Amino acid sequence: MTEDIREGLRGFLTKEILKDASYPLEDDEALISSGLIDSFSLVDVALWVENTYGVKLQDNQLNAGTFDTVNELADLIQSQK
């Protein structure tokens, strides 16, 4: 299940946020702390996650400490299900 979440996240992030479907996004690559995703995109990611996976993310979860990699985000989604 978590691998399906990771795959979905990678697809959304590369196609919709990074606008480069061929970008080789790694599951442990820093998204926020590296500047790959900015604060505006972070809101888009959070909304997509909530709509796609039926989870509610709290504002205090939208930071580099809990939301910085595909792995961390997938784990967060899985814990909310």
N, C-alpha and C positions, 0 to 999 in steps of 0.2 A: 504494500500500500504506500509506504513512504517513497519508494522509488517512482511510483506513478506520480506522486505529488512533485517530486524533484523534476521529473521530465516535463510536467505541465508548467512548472515555474520557469525552467530554462527556456522553454518555447515562448512563453509570454514575455519574459524579460528580454530575450534577444530580438524578437520580432516587433514588439510593441513599445518597449522602453528604449532599448539601444538602437532600434531601427536597422539591425544588421543580423538577419537570421543565420548568417554563416559565422557569427562571432563564437569562438570556442569557449563558452562560459563554463568554468569549472565549478563543481559543487562547493568548494571551499574558498572560492575567490571572493575577496572583500568587495562588497557592493557600495556601501555607504561610506565607510572610512577611506576608501580609495578614491571616492568622487565619481565612480562609475554611474551611480544613481544620485540625483540631487533631491532636495526636499520636495519639489513639486512632483517628481516621478514617484517618490515614496508614497505619496497619497494615492496615486493611481494604482500602485502595486497593492496597497492595503485594501482598496475598494475591490479590486479584481479578486484578491484572495477571499475576501468576505463573500462576494457573490458566487465565486466558483466553488468554494469548499464549505460554504455555510457556517463559517465560524465568525465570531465577533472579536476583533482585535482592539485592545485598549490603546489609547494614545500613548501611554507610558511604555508600550511594547514596540513602538515605532522608532527604534534607535539602533545604533551600531552594536549595542551590547546583546541584543536578542534577535536582530533582524539583518545582520550584516552579510550572511552567506546564504546560498540556496539550502545548504544543510541545516543551518539554524532556522531558517524560515519553514522548511519542511517539518522539522521537529516541533516547532511552535504550532503549526497547523494540526499535526497529528495529536498533540497534547490537548488541543481544544475540541477535538472530535469526540 
